Amino acid sequence: MELKRVVVTGIGTLTPLGNDLNSYWTGLINGVSGADNITLFDASKFKTRFACEIKGFDPTQFMDKKEARKTDRFAQLAIAASEMAVTDAGISKDNVDIDRVGVIFASGIGGLTTFQEEVINFAKGDGTPRFNPFFIPKMILDIAAGLISMRHGFRGPNYAVVSACASSTNAIISAVDTIRLGKADIIISGGAEAVISEAGLGGFNAMKAMSERNDDPKTASRPYDKDRDGFVMGEAAGALILEDYDHAIKRGAKIYCEIAGGGATADAYHLTAPHPEGLGARNVMLAALKDAGMRADEIDYINTHGTSTPLGDGAEAKAITEVFGEHAYNLNISATKSMTGHCLGAAGVIEAIACIQSVIHDIIPPTINHFTDDPELDPKLNFTFNQAQKKTVRAALSNTFGFGGHNACVIVKKYSA
């Protein structure tokens, strides 16, 4: 059977650089760091005391106070991003077949803050089980997809995807495949994460995964820099309206770009470390190119996973040179986590949005905070250090990798009728 084309007709996002698409993109191309001292709780006794928080988010702009009290922050962000995307795409239950509009939404961890609060409250008591009746519905990570569908009455496929930091990229791939096979006309897809909490920060600190550069938070995320010392935790949400091309044309929708293809692989190597030779990363990029029916030399930009960890950055760079050969030196590469921090399960979608904007505007966002070249990295690769670059971007590739060895990659390309 001939697979349907899938296009993007709506975008919504909240990030540490701003609470709408324009603010996010402006921050990226201007090289703004979203890192600062943590305000969501008292982090003074933690090894890391900074993060990339979303600033000034008010959930009551998107729901009433009663609903907000029943909803974990990650789901509040998911609802907000999806509302923006639905409005941007101009869809409602009055102008689409609600039985053919679905929601496939992701989170790497879900309602960790709610879980933490409920367990602490129980531990402080006398052992009598007094739990909030909304404890479980607030905590479970699939609730974001459920809440989004309920708000709009969309009754198509509805579920959550979790693959650690690759979660929202896998959600996008699942949504694309669902539309390609004719099982839905529209899918709202993306991800949300909000785990800047005592449990989140403490857990990642215990793993020695995060930067401890407390004296200089804004430059702490340093992908591909010789002195990188770990990732900076971020929080974010992003939502894409993915739509069957023919359906979008029929309803006169504006089209941002086309989703050309995606790939998913496993390292099958280690609990948290990447394969040292970048085997899974190499295979997932090859899988995405094959799925898109594209040659390697048709890609102009790669938004890398680039978390600022000593092992991960080097393995990914090695994989890029293996997949792209000599064309690797024509590519622009950048790690926007240098600005947003690592938004875990939401990283994939906000980085896919960065790729979409790059394809539309022909600008490559930079990898900021580069001070010292890493002699272990190929010096001929263009990491777009410190300053955005103008370049025609026919297609862009976005990589996301997660603990457990999960790898996911999606390719976006310029829209052409």
C-alpha positions as a Python dict, from the first residue, in 0.01 Angstrom:
ca = {
    (1, 'M'): (0, 0, 0),
    (2, 'E'): (109, 356, -61),
    (3, 'L'): (184, 537, 264),
    (4, 'K'): (25, 874, 329),
    (5, 'R'): (237, 1187, 359),
    (6, 'V'): (247, 1354, 701),
    (7, 'V'): (279, 1730, 750),
    (8, 'V'): (296, 1964, 1050),
    (9, 'T'): (4, 2207, 1068),
    (10, 'G'): (30, 2336, 1425),
    (11, 'I'): (298, 2399, 1689),
    (12, 'G'): (287, 2481, 2059),
    (13, 'T'): (573, 2495, 2307),
    (14, 'L'): (688, 2614, 2646),
    (15, 'T'): (1062, 2609, 2718),
    (16, 'P'): (1318, 2768, 2948),
    (17, 'L'): (1368, 3028, 2672),
    (18, 'G'): (1004, 3138, 2657),
    (19, 'N'): (645, 3027, 2677),
    (20, 'D'): (556, 3039, 2309),
    (21, 'L'): (708, 2943, 1976),
    (22, 'N'): (839, 3287, 1886),
    (23, 'S'): (1013, 3339, 2222),
    (24, 'Y'): (1170, 2994, 2202),
    (25, 'W'): (1303, 3044, 1849),
    (26, 'T'): (1427, 3397, 1921),
    (27, 'G'): (1614, 3268, 2225),
    (28, 'L'): (1771, 2986, 2026),
    (29, 'I'): (1901, 3193, 1736),
    (30, 'N'): (2033, 3457, 1977),
    (31, 'G'): (2220, 3202, 2186),
    (32, 'V'): (2037, 3267, 2513),
    (33, 'S'): (2100, 3040, 2810),
    (34, 'G'): (1792, 2935, 3006),
    (35, 'A'): (1992, 2822, 3310),
    (36, 'D'): (1974, 2992, 3648),
    (37, 'N'): (1950, 2915, 4017),
    (38, 'I'): (1655, 2690, 4106),
    (39, 'T'): (1345, 2870, 4234),
    (40, 'L'): (1094, 2581, 4243),
    (41, 'F'): (1233, 2454, 4575),
    (42, 'D'): (1523, 2515, 4815),
    (43, 'A'): (1821, 2348, 4648),
    (44, 'S'): (2087, 2499, 4877),
    (45, 'K'): (2200, 2158, 5012),
    (46, 'F'): (2219, 1984, 4674),
    (47, 'K'): (2535, 1926, 4472),
    (48, 'T'): (2367, 2103, 4180),
    (49, 'R'): (2170, 2415, 4263),
    (50, 'F'): (2067, 2538, 3918),
    (51, 'A'): (1852, 2424, 3627),
    (52, 'C'): (1668, 2546, 3319),
    (53, 'E'): (1324, 2625, 3458),
    (54, 'I'): (1023, 2753, 3266),
    (55, 'K'): (969, 3107, 3385),
    (56, 'G'): (638, 3271, 3467),
    (57, 'F'): (410, 2982, 3377),
    (58, 'D'): (55, 3027, 3507),
    (59, 'P'): (-160, 2716, 3455),
    (60, 'T'): (-479, 2916, 3513),
    (61, 'Q'): (-427, 3074, 3171),
    (62, 'F'): (-522, 2732, 3033),
    (63, 'M'): (-748, 2581, 3301),
    (64, 'D'): (-939, 2688, 3612),
    (65, 'K'): (-784, 2672, 3958),
    (66, 'K'): (-977, 2359, 4054),
    (67, 'E'): (-847, 2167, 3754),
    (68, 'A'): (-494, 2295, 3813),
    (69, 'R'): (-498, 2158, 4168),
    (70, 'K'): (-584, 1813, 4030),
    (71, 'T'): (-305, 1819, 3772),
    (72, 'D'): (70, 1769, 3804),
    (73, 'R'): (293, 2038, 3654),
    (74, 'F'): (405, 1813, 3368),
    (75, 'A'): (44, 1764, 3258),
    (76, 'Q'): (-31, 2135, 3297),
    (77, 'L'): (254, 2205, 3057),
    (78, 'A'): (130, 1938, 2816),
    (79, 'I'): (-219, 2089, 2815),
    (80, 'A'): (-80, 2438, 2757),
    (81, 'A'): (142, 2332, 2465),
    (82, 'S'): (-137, 2131, 2304),
    (83, 'E'): (-383, 2421, 2338),
    (84, 'M'): (-139, 2643, 2153),
    (85, 'A'): (-89, 2383, 1880),
    (86, 'V'): (-461, 2312, 1833),
    (87, 'T'): (-534, 2684, 1809),
    (88, 'D'): (-243, 2734, 1570),
    (89, 'A'): (-373, 2457, 1343),
    (90, 'G'): (-730, 2586, 1353),
    (91, 'I'): (-885, 2251, 1439),
    (92, 'S'): (-1186, 2182, 1660),
    (93, 'K'): (-1450, 1914, 1704),
    (94, 'D'): (-1670, 2123, 1477),
    (95, 'N'): (-1445, 2106, 1168),
    (96, 'V'): (-1281, 1763, 1190),
    (97, 'D'): (-1399, 1406, 1240),
    (98, 'I'): (-1328, 1367, 1613),
    (99, 'D'): (-1313, 989, 1578),
    (100, 'R'): (-1010, 1030, 1350),
    (101, 'V'): (-815, 1276, 1567),
    (102, 'G'): (-586, 1117, 1822),
    (103, 'V'): (-333, 1206, 2088),
    (104, 'I'): (1, 1027, 2130),
    (105, 'F'): (192, 1213, 2398),
    (106, 'A'): (506, 1136, 2595),
    (107, 'S'): (687, 1193, 2919),
    (108, 'G'): (1004, 1034, 3043),
    (109, 'I'): (904, 1030, 3409),
    (110, 'G'): (559, 1187, 3450),
    (111, 'G'): (431, 1320, 3782),
    (112, 'L'): (743, 1276, 3992),
    (113, 'T'): (671, 1585, 4202),
    (114, 'T'): (325, 1455, 4290),
    (115, 'F'): (470, 1116, 4383),
    (116, 'Q'): (733, 1282, 4600),
    (117, 'E'): (481, 1500, 4783),
    (118, 'E'): (238, 1217, 4855),
    (119, 'V'): (505, 979, 4987),
    (120, 'I'): (661, 1249, 5206),
    (121, 'N'): (321, 1341, 5350),
    (122, 'F'): (253, 975, 5429),
    (123, 'A'): (596, 930, 5591),
    (124, 'K'): (536, 1231, 5816),
    (125, 'G'): (215, 1078, 5952),
    (126, 'D'): (141, 798, 6195),
    (127, 'G'): (120, 528, 5931),
    (128, 'T'): (-249, 580, 5860),
    (129, 'P'): (-290, 582, 5480),
    (130, 'R'): (-420, 927, 5397),
    (131, 'F'): (-358, 989, 5028),
    (132, 'N'): (-501, 1247, 4792),
    (133, 'P'): (-767, 1079, 4575),
    (134, 'F'): (-602, 1244, 4275),
    (135, 'F'): (-258, 1103, 4363),
    (136, 'I'): (-258, 830, 4098),
    (137, 'P'): (-433, 1027, 3819),
    (138, 'K'): (-191, 1317, 3876),
    (139, 'M'): (115, 1094, 3873),
    (140, 'I'): (69, 853, 3581),
    (141, 'L'): (241, 976, 3268),
    (142, 'D'): (-38, 873, 3028),
    (143, 'I'): (-274, 1122, 3191),
    (144, 'A'): (-144, 1405, 2970),
    (145, 'A'): (-269, 1229, 2656),
    (146, 'G'): (-599, 1154, 2825),
    (147, 'L'): (-653, 1511, 2944),
    (148, 'I'): (-572, 1657, 2603),
    (149, 'S'): (-826, 1432, 2431),
    (150, 'M'): (-1094, 1504, 2692),
    (151, 'R'): (-1056, 1879, 2656),
    (152, 'H'): (-1124, 1862, 2282),
    (153, 'G'): (-1341, 1552, 2254),
    (154, 'F'): (-1091, 1380, 2022),
    (155, 'R'): (-1167, 1007, 2015),
    (156, 'G'): (-894, 866, 1790),
    (157, 'P'): (-589, 663, 1907),
    (158, 'N'): (-484, 779, 2254),
    (159, 'Y'): (-185, 662, 2452),
    (160, 'A'): (149, 758, 2606),
    (161, 'V'): (502, 671, 2498),
    (162, 'V'): (795, 636, 2736),
    (163, 'S'): (1156, 570, 2640),
    (164, 'A'): (1339, 800, 2883),
    (165, 'C'): (1491, 1097, 2700),
    (166, 'A'): (1386, 960, 2359),
    (167, 'S'): (1019, 955, 2462),
    (168, 'S'): (873, 1244, 2264),
    (169, 'T'): (1067, 1157, 1949),
    (170, 'N'): (925, 805, 1972),
    (171, 'A'): (580, 957, 2022),
    (172, 'I'): (620, 1160, 1702),
    (173, 'I'): (732, 850, 1511),
    (174, 'S'): (434, 652, 1641),
    (175, 'A'): (199, 935, 1541),
    (176, 'V'): (350, 958, 1193),
    (177, 'D'): (315, 584, 1140),
    (178, 'T'): (-47, 591, 1259),
    (179, 'I'): (-134, 857, 1001),
    (180, 'R'): (72, 695, 726),
    (181, 'L'): (-130, 376, 766),
    (182, 'G'): (-458, 564, 743),
    (183, 'K'): (-565, 498, 1103),
    (184, 'A'): (-612, 869, 1181),
    (185, 'D'): (-630, 1202, 1000),
    (186, 'I'): (-465, 1407, 1274),
    (187, 'I'): (-253, 1323, 1578),
    (188, 'I'): (-154, 1569, 1850),
    (189, 'S'): (192, 1450, 1948),
    (190, 'G'): (480, 1565, 2163),
    (191, 'G'): (590, 1548, 2521),
    (192, 'A'): (616, 1724, 2855),
    (193, 'E'): (853, 1697, 3150),
    (194, 'A'): (866, 1876, 3486),
    (195, 'V'): (1093, 1701, 3735),
    (196, 'I'): (1295, 1990, 3876),
    (197, 'S'): (1226, 1871, 4229),
    (198, 'E'): (1415, 1728, 4524),
    (199, 'A'): (1366, 1373, 4397),
    (200, 'G'): (1459, 1457, 4038),
    (201, 'L'): (1765, 1663, 4119),
    (202, 'G'): (1883, 1433, 4395),
    (203, 'G'): (1844, 1123, 4183),
    (204, 'F'): (2042, 1254, 3890),
    (205, 'N'): (2305, 1400, 4124),
    (206, 'A'): (2348, 1057, 4281),
    (207, 'M'): (2420, 919, 3933),
    (208, 'K'): (2683, 1191, 3881),
    (209, 'A'): (2509, 1277, 3555),
    (210, 'M'): (2465, 1651, 3602),
    (211, 'S'): (2695, 1950, 3592),
    (212, 'E'): (2789, 2093, 3931),
    (213, 'R'): (2911, 2427, 3794),
    (214, 'N'): (2718, 2626, 4056),
    (215, 'D'): (2942, 2931, 4022),
    (216, 'D'): (2842, 2981, 3657),
    (217, 'P'): (2506, 2821, 3575),
    (218, 'K'): (2451, 2995, 3241),
    (219, 'T'): (2763, 2838, 3089),
    (220, 'A'): (2727, 2499, 3261),
    (221, 'S'): (2578, 2317, 2964),
    (222, 'R'): (2878, 2282, 2731),
    (223, 'P'): (2816, 2020, 2463),
    (224, 'Y'): (3133, 1922, 2274),
    (225, 'D'): (3352, 2141, 2497),
    (226, 'K'): (3662, 1980, 2645),
    (227, 'D'): (3555, 2076, 2998),
    (228, 'R'): (3193, 1957, 2986),
    (229, 'D'): (3096, 1797, 3316),
    (230, 'G'): (2739, 1675, 3276),
    (231, 'F'): (2395, 1788, 3169),
    (232, 'V'): (2180, 2068, 3307),
    (233, 'M'): (1827, 1964, 3398),
    (234, 'G'): (1547, 2141, 3212),
    (235, 'E'): (1169, 2132, 3189),
    (236, 'A'): (956, 2188, 2881),
    (237, 'A'): (657, 2086, 2675),
    (238, 'G'): (602, 2077, 2303),
    (239, 'A'): (310, 1972, 2085),
    (240, 'L'): (285, 1917, 1710),
    (241, 'I'): (-29, 1880, 1503),
    (242, 'L'): (64, 1601, 1263),
    (243, 'E'): (-179, 1564, 976),
    (244, 'D'): (-244, 1359, 666),
    (245, 'Y'): (-129, 1579, 376),
    (246, 'D'): (-447, 1530, 172),
    (247, 'H'): (-661, 1610, 476),
    (248, 'A'): (-462, 1925, 545),
    (249, 'I'): (-496, 2042, 184),
    (250, 'K'): (-869, 1971, 183),
    (251, 'R'): (-931, 2187, 489),
    (252, 'G'): (-696, 2463, 370),
    (253, 'A'): (-449, 2431, 656),
    (254, 'K'): (-119, 2613, 666),
    (255, 'I'): (169, 2366, 641),
    (256, 'Y'): (497, 2420, 826),
    (257, 'C'): (694, 2125, 692),
    (258, 'E'): (679, 1757, 615),
    (259, 'I'): (787, 1476, 847),
    (260, 'A'): (999, 1270, 610),
    (261, 'G'): (1066, 972, 835),
    (262, 'G'): (1199, 838, 1160),
    (263, 'G'): (1393, 554, 1313),
    (264, 'A'): (1428, 375, 1646),
    (265, 'T'): (1702, 141, 1771),
    (266, 'A'): (1858, 9, 2090),
    (267, 'D'): (2220, 15, 2204),
    (268, 'A'): (2172, -314, 2395),
    (269, 'Y'): (2482, -214, 2585),
    (270, 'H'): (2452, -42, 2925),
    (271, 'L'): (2200, 90, 3177),
    (272, 'T'): (2297, 455, 3133),
    (273, 'A'): (2609, 487, 2918),
    (274, 'P'): (2594, 507, 2537),
    (275, 'H'): (2771, 253, 2322),
    (276, 'P'): (3129, 392, 2307),
    (277, 'E'): (3144, 359, 1930),
    (278, 'G'): (2802, 519, 1885),
    (279, 'L'): (2662, 197, 1737),
    (280, 'G'): (2298, 262, 1827),
    (281, 'A'): (2323, 626, 1724),
    (282, 'R'): (2468, 525, 1388),
    (283, 'N'): (2199, 266, 1329),
    (284, 'V'): (1911, 497, 1420),
    (285, 'M'): (2024, 767, 1176),
    (286, 'L'): (2057, 508, 901),
    (287, 'A'): (1710, 375, 987),
    (288, 'A'): (1560, 724, 969),
    (289, 'L'): (1721, 793, 631),
    (290, 'K'): (1592, 462, 496),
    (291, 'D'): (1242, 529, 628),
    (292, 'A'): (1244, 875, 469),
    (293, 'G'): (1379, 741, 140),
    (294, 'M'): (1656, 1000, 155),
    (295, 'R'): (2029, 1004, 92),
    (296, 'A'): (2269, 1122, 360),
    (297, 'D'): (2377, 1417, 145),
    (298, 'E'): (2020, 1552, 146),
    (299, 'I'): (2050, 1642, 517),
    (300, 'D'): (2184, 1992, 590),
    (301, 'Y'): (2148, 2015, 969),
    (302, 'I'): (2158, 1778, 1265),
    (303, 'N'): (2019, 1879, 1602),
    (304, 'T'): (2218, 1637, 1812),
    (305, 'H'): (2130, 1475, 2142),
    (306, 'G'): (2439, 1662, 2269),
    (307, 'T'): (2375, 1662, 2643),
    (308, 'S'): (2718, 1791, 2758),
    (309, 'T'): (2824, 1458, 2907),
    (310, 'P'): (3180, 1337, 2850),
    (311, 'L'): (3082, 1000, 2698),
    (312, 'G'): (2765, 1081, 2507),
    (313, 'D'): (2886, 1374, 2297),
    (314, 'G'): (3189, 1191, 2165),
    (315, 'A'): (2997, 875, 2074),
    (316, 'E'): (2735, 1073, 1881),
    (317, 'A'): (2996, 1274, 1690),
    (318, 'K'): (3169, 950, 1591),
    (319, 'A'): (2839, 808, 1469),
    (320, 'I'): (2774, 1115, 1253),
    (321, 'T'): (3106, 1080, 1071),
    (322, 'E'): (3034, 711, 1006),
    (323, 'V'): (2684, 770, 869),
    (324, 'F'): (2755, 1081, 661),
    (325, 'G'): (3113, 1021, 547),
    (326, 'E'): (3261, 1323, 368),
    (327, 'H'): (2922, 1495, 372),
    (328, 'A'): (2957, 1516, 752),
    (329, 'Y'): (3190, 1811, 694),
    (330, 'N'): (2926, 1995, 491),
    (331, 'L'): (2668, 1960, 767),
    (332, 'N'): (2589, 2203, 1042),
    (333, 'I'): (2560, 2033, 1379),
    (334, 'S'): (2432, 2196, 1695),
    (335, 'A'): (2319, 2101, 2044),
    (336, 'T'): (2039, 2331, 2157),
    (337, 'K'): (2056, 2170, 2503),
    (338, 'S'): (2338, 2419, 2556),
    (339, 'M'): (2053, 2672, 2590),
    (340, 'T'): (1748, 2476, 2710),
    (341, 'G'): (1923, 2223, 2928),
    (342, 'H'): (1819, 1861, 2900),
    (343, 'C'): (1438, 1847, 2912),
    (344, 'L'): (1437, 1468, 2932),
    (345, 'G'): (1116, 1326, 2784),
    (346, 'A'): (1029, 1661, 2624),
    (347, 'A'): (1373, 1708, 2466),
    (348, 'G'): (1285, 1531, 2142),
    (349, 'V'): (983, 1741, 2055),
    (350, 'I'): (1132, 2080, 2137),
    (351, 'E'): (1441, 1988, 1935),
    (352, 'A'): (1221, 1870, 1647),
    (353, 'I'): (1053, 2211, 1667),
    (354, 'A'): (1397, 2373, 1647),
    (355, 'C'): (1460, 2169, 1331),
    (356, 'I'): (1125, 2273, 1185),
    (357, 'Q'): (1205, 2638, 1245),
    (358, 'S'): (1550, 2592, 1097),
    (359, 'V'): (1400, 2440, 782),
    (360, 'I'): (1149, 2724, 754),
    (361, 'H'): (1384, 3014, 826),
    (362, 'D'): (1715, 2875, 691),
    (363, 'I'): (1900, 2950, 1014),
    (364, 'I'): (2104, 2708, 1226),
    (365, 'P'): (2080, 2771, 1601),
    (366, 'P'): (2418, 2758, 1775),
    (367, 'T'): (2586, 2537, 2030),
    (368, 'I'): (2668, 2798, 2295),
    (369, 'N'): (2919, 2787, 2582),
    (370, 'H'): (3208, 2661, 2376),
    (371, 'F'): (3541, 2767, 2524),
    (372, 'T'): (3792, 2488, 2466),
    (373, 'D'): (3817, 2244, 2173),
    (374, 'D'): (3800, 1877, 2264),
    (375, 'P'): (4097, 1705, 2098),
    (376, 'E'): (3899, 1378, 2095),
    (377, 'L'): (3642, 1523, 1850),
    (378, 'D'): (3689, 1552, 1473),
    (379, 'P'): (3802, 1913, 1419),
    (380, 'K'): (3648, 1922, 1071),
    (381, 'L'): (3292, 1889, 1203),
    (382, 'N'): (3099, 2216, 1215),
    (383, 'F'): (2934, 2229, 1558),
    (384, 'T'): (2800, 2585, 1495),
    (385, 'F'): (2975, 2709, 1804),
    (386, 'N'): (2849, 3020, 1984),
    (387, 'Q'): (2672, 3193, 1694),
    (388, 'A'): (2379, 3108, 1467),
    (389, 'Q'): (2456, 3060, 1098),
    (390, 'K'): (2244, 3130, 792),
    (391, 'K'): (2221, 2836, 556),
    (392, 'T'): (1967, 2682, 321),
    (393, 'V'): (1823, 2388, 513),
    (394, 'R'): (1643, 2142, 287),
    (395, 'A'): (1610, 1882, 561),
    (396, 'A'): (1710, 1849, 925),
    (397, 'L'): (1759, 1547, 1146),
    (398, 'S'): (1696, 1537, 1522),
    (399, 'N'): (1857, 1277, 1749),
    (400, 'T'): (1741, 1177, 2097),
    (401, 'F'): (1884, 898, 2312),
    (402, 'G'): (1766, 769, 2650),
    (403, 'F'): (1880, 569, 2951),
    (404, 'G'): (1825, 202, 2875),
    (405, 'G'): (1986, 242, 2534),
    (406, 'H'): (1681, 385, 2356),
    (407, 'N'): (1760, 579, 2036),
    (408, 'A'): (1512, 773, 1824),
    (409, 'C'): (1560, 1000, 1524),
    (410, 'V'): (1319, 1204, 1315),
    (411, 'I'): (1376, 1390, 987),
    (412, 'V'): (1186, 1703, 882),
    (413, 'K'): (1207, 1860, 538),
    (414, 'K'): (1084, 2168, 357),
    (415, 'Y'): (725, 2144, 246),
    (416, 'S'): (664, 2108, -124),
    (417, 'A'): (324, 2045, -283),
}
